[in-house]
Amino acid sequence: MADSTTETVALLREIRDLLLPVADAYRDEYERRQAVRAALSTDKRREAWKLADGTRTQREIAKALKMDEGGTSKFFKSLRELGAIDGENPKRTTEV
């Protein structure tokens, strides 16, 4: 039984070592998406995210959701800094 366990552990370590380069290649994208998910912390922010399809201005989105324009501006600025939205009218560039 000990040999079987030792072989299993060795095999699992080998698999882990093979997967590390793959994980490293996608780590930045994963962390960026996690940061975007964290920014979508309220129902209103999630709704604003859904409306960010490039057809509305930030002001129109804020008005439609009855959000404070200053807070909406900061929210979209943070998403722009993460590279999650683009353009004068917010448009999602990332799916989460």
N, C-alpha and C positions, 0 to 999 in steps of 0.2 A: 504494500500500500504506500509506503514512503517513497518508493521509486516512481510510482504513478503521480504522486503529488509533486515531486521534484520535477518530473518531466512536464507536467501541466504548468507549473510556475515558470519554467524555462521557456516554454512555448508562448505563454502570455507575455513574457518580457520581450521576446523576439517580435511578436506582433506589435506591441507598443512601440518598440524601436523603429519598426517599419512605418508606423503611422505618424510619428513625430514630424517628419518633413512635410507631410501633407497638412497637418494641423498648423504648422508654422506658416505655410504659404497662405492660409486663409485667416490667420489670427487678426490682422488689422481690420479686415472687413467684418469679422465677427464682433470685434470690440466696438467698431463704429455702429453697427446695428444695435448692439446692446445699449450704447449711449442714446441712440434715437428712441429706443423703447423706453428708456428711463425718462426722456423728455416728454413722452406721451403719458404723463402721470395722472391726468385727470380726464374725465369724460369729455369736457369741452375741448381740451387739447387733442384728444383722439378724433373728435368730430372735425376740428380745424384741419387736422392732418388729412382726413378723408376729402375735405373740400379743396385742398391744395392740389388742384389738377391743372392749374395754369389758366383757367377761364375767369377767375375772380381775383380782385386785388385783396391785399391784406385787410384793408378797411371794410370791404364787402364781406369778407369772412367774419371779421369781428362783429359787424353789425348783424349778420345772419344768426350768429350764435350768442348775441348779447354779451360779448366779451369786451373788456377794457382794451382800447386801442393800443395803449402803451404796453400792456402785458402781452398783447398779441404780437406787437412789433418785436419785443424781446424774445418771445417764443420762436418766431420765424427767423430771427437773427441767429439764435442758437442752432436751429436746424440748418441754416446756410453754412455756418461755421463747421458743422459736421459733414457738409456735402450731401445732405439728405434732400434738400430742395434747391431749385435753381430758378433764375429768371426774375423779372420785375414783378410779375404776378407769380406767387409761389406755385411751383410745380414739383411734385415728388420725383426724385431721381433714384430713390431707394424704396424697396418694399420690405416691410418688417413683419 
